[in-house]
């Protein structure tokens, strides 16, 4: 691997590592549902109505992993970027919409309150809107706006990974959070991701790597 190639991979690798949380959790959830147990008070809602959670996992796992590779400039300059992008739009929309479906269809667990549902609805809707705006932008050949909206949508999609880190200090020192505290810690994961996304967008507003991809032969 050349020095330039090595320099472009740290961000995708870090994003894949952050994706490991939803990917592993989703795999465990599918395994539990496929094997028929064990059923607990926390997961009984998924056994009662598995369709939304199964669709969500099937969409969010490839969305997280393929999305991370979109941040590799070398891949953006190849046809792979467009091909994977055509998969990421429906996968991202399915992830967001099934997240909204679960927020409305599943009862809250013990220790959760309605504020968490509202927060999930806000960020799930924002993710779907960002992906649609990104898709509309690329149809207009507005590559910088396409890049910005897709980064925002992906940042929201990775919220589950960051939420581990927003919860961890509280769990270690104060125990399992509940009620409003849990809602705030969940929201913090999404807010942190969006803040990092906005920094990345403004740090490279022209999207030089994406411009090169747009100029490449189709």
C-alpha positions in Angstrom: 0.0 0.0 0.0 1.4 3.4 -1.0 1.8 6.2 1.6 -1.1 8.2 -0.1 -3.3 5.1 0.1 -2.4 4.6 3.8 -3.4 8.2 4.6 -6.8 7.9 3.1 -7.9 4.8 5.1 -7.9 5.9 8.8 -11.3 7.6 8.5 -13.1 4.6 6.8 -11.5 2.2 9.3 -12.6 4.3 12.3 -16.1 4.5 10.9 -16.2 0.7 10.4 -15.0 0.3 14.0 -17.8 2.7 15.2 -20.2 0.7 13.0 -19.2 -2.5 14.9 -21.7 -1.6 17.7 -24.9 -1.7 15.6 -23.5 -4.4 13.3 -22.7 -6.8 16.2 -25.9 -5.9 18.1 -27.9 -6.5 15.0 -26.3 -9.8 14.4 -27.0 -10.9 18.0 -30.6 -9.7 17.7 -31.2 -11.6 14.5 -29.6 -14.7 16.0 -32.0 -14.5 19.0 -35.0 -14.1 16.8 -34.0 -16.9 14.5 -33.4 -19.3 17.4 -36.5 -18.4 19.2 -35.0 -17.0 22.4 -34.2 -16.3 25.1 -37.2 -14.0 25.5 -36.7 -11.3 28.1 -38.7 -8.2 29.2 -36.4 -6.1 27.1 -36.7 -8.0 23.8 -40.2 -9.5 24.1 -41.6 -6.7 21.9 -39.3 -7.9 19.0 -40.5 -11.4 19.3 -44.1 -10.2 19.3 -43.6 -8.2 16.1 -40.3 -9.0 14.4 -40.8 -7.5 11.0 -39.7 -3.9 11.6 -36.6 -4.8 13.6 -35.5 -7.5 11.1 -35.9 -5.0 8.2 -34.1 -2.4 10.2 -31.1 -4.6 10.9 -30.9 -5.9 7.3 -30.8 -2.3 6.1 -28.6 -0.7 8.7 -25.7 -3.2 8.7 -24.8 -2.8 5.0 -25.6 0.9 5.2 -23.1 1.5 8.0 -20.3 -0.6 6.3 -20.8 0.6 2.8 -21.2 4.2 4.0 -17.8 4.0 5.7 -16.1 3.1 2.4 -17.6 6.2 0.8 -15.1 8.2 2.8 -12.1 6.6 1.0 -11.0 9.1 -1.7 -9.5 6.4 -3.8 -12.9 4.6 -4.1 -14.7 7.9 -4.7 -12.7 8.3 -7.9 -13.9 5.0 -9.2 -17.2 3.7 -10.6 -17.6 1.8 -7.3 -18.7 5.0 -5.6 -21.7 5.5 -7.8 -22.7 1.8 -7.7 -22.5 1.6 -3.9 -24.3 5.0 -3.7 -27.2 3.5 -5.6 -27.5 0.9 -2.8 -26.9 3.3 0.0 -29.9 5.5 -0.8 -32.6 2.8 -0.4 -30.7 1.2 2.5 -30.5 4.5 4.3 -34.1 5.3 3.7 -35.2 1.8 4.9 -33.0 2.2 8.0 -34.6 5.6 8.8 -38.2 4.6 8.1 -38.0 1.3 10.0 -36.5 3.2 12.9 -39.5 5.5 12.8 -41.8 2.4 12.5 -40.2 0.8 15.6 -40.4 4.1 17.6 -44.2 4.2 17.0 -45.0 0.4 17.0 -43.0 -0.9 20.0 -43.8 -0.1 23.6 -41.1 1.6 25.7 -39.0 -0.5 27.9 -38.9 0.0 31.7 -36.8 3.2 32.4 -37.7 4.8 29.1 -40.1 7.7 28.7 -42.0 9.4 25.9 -39.2 11.9 25.4 -37.0 9.1 24.0 -39.7 8.4 21.4 -39.9 12.0 20.4 -36.1 12.2 20.1 -36.0 9.1 17.9 -38.8 10.5 15.7 -36.9 13.7 15.2 -33.6 12.1 14.3 -35.1 9.4 12.2 -37.1 11.9 10.2 -33.9 14.1 9.9 -32.0 11.1 8.5 -34.6 10.3 5.9 -34.8 14.0 4.9 -31.0 14.3 4.6 -30.8 11.3 2.3 -33.6 12.5 0.1 -32.0 16.0 -0.1 -28.7 14.4 -1.0 -30.3 12.3 -3.7 -32.1 15.4 -5.1 -28.8 17.3 -5.1 -26.9 14.7 -7.1 -29.7 14.5 -9.6 -29.1 18.3 -10.2 -25.3 17.5 -10.4 -24.9 19.7 -7.2 -22.1 17.5 -5.8 -21.1 19.7 -2.8 -24.6 19.7 -1.5 -25.0 16.0 -2.3 -21.9 15.3 -0.3 -23.0 17.4 2.7 -26.5 15.9 3.0 -25.2 12.4 2.6 -22.6 12.9 5.3 -25.3 14.3 7.7 -27.6 11.3 7.0 -24.7 8.9 7.6 -23.8 10.7 10.8 -27.3 10.1 12.1 -27.2 6.5 11.0 -24.1 5.9 13.1 -25.8 7.3 16.2 -25.9 3.8 17.9 -22.2 3.6 17.9 -21.6 7.0 19.5 -24.4 6.4 22.1 -22.2 3.6 23.6 -19.7 6.3 24.5 -22.2 8.8 25.8 -23.7 6.1 28.0 -20.5 4.5 29.2 -19.3 7.1 31.8 -22.8 7.3 33.3 -23.1 3.5 33.5 -19.6 3.1 35.1 -20.0 5.8 37.7 -23.7 6.1 38.4 -25.4 2.9 37.1 -27.9 2.4 34.3 -29.6 5.7 33.2 -33.3 5.9 32.9 -36.0 8.5 32.1 -34.9 11.9 30.9 -31.2 11.1 31.5 -31.3 8.2 29.1 -33.1 10.3 26.5 -30.5 13.1 26.9 -27.6 10.6 26.5 -29.2 9.1 23.4 -29.7 12.5 21.9 -26.1 13.4 22.7 -24.8 10.6 20.5 -26.7 12.0 17.5 -25.7 15.6 18.3 -22.0 14.7 18.6 -22.1 12.9 15.2 -23.8 15.8 13.5 -21.3 18.2 15.0 -18.4 16.2 13.6 -20.2 15.9 10.3 -20.7 19.7 10.1 -17.0 20.2 10.9 -16.0 17.8 8.2 -18.3 19.5 5.7 -16.9 22.9 6.4 -13.3 21.7 6.5 -13.6 20.7 2.9 -16.7 22.5 1.5 -15.8 21.9 -2.1 -15.4 18.2 -1.7 -12.4 17.8 -3.9 -12.5 14.0 -3.8 -16.1 14.0 -4.8 -15.5 16.6 -7.5 -13.0 14.2 -9.0 -15.6 11.4 -8.9 -18.2 13.5 -10.6 -15.7 14.4 -13.4 -14.8 10.7 -14.0 -16.2 9.0 -17.1 -19.5 7.2 -16.5 
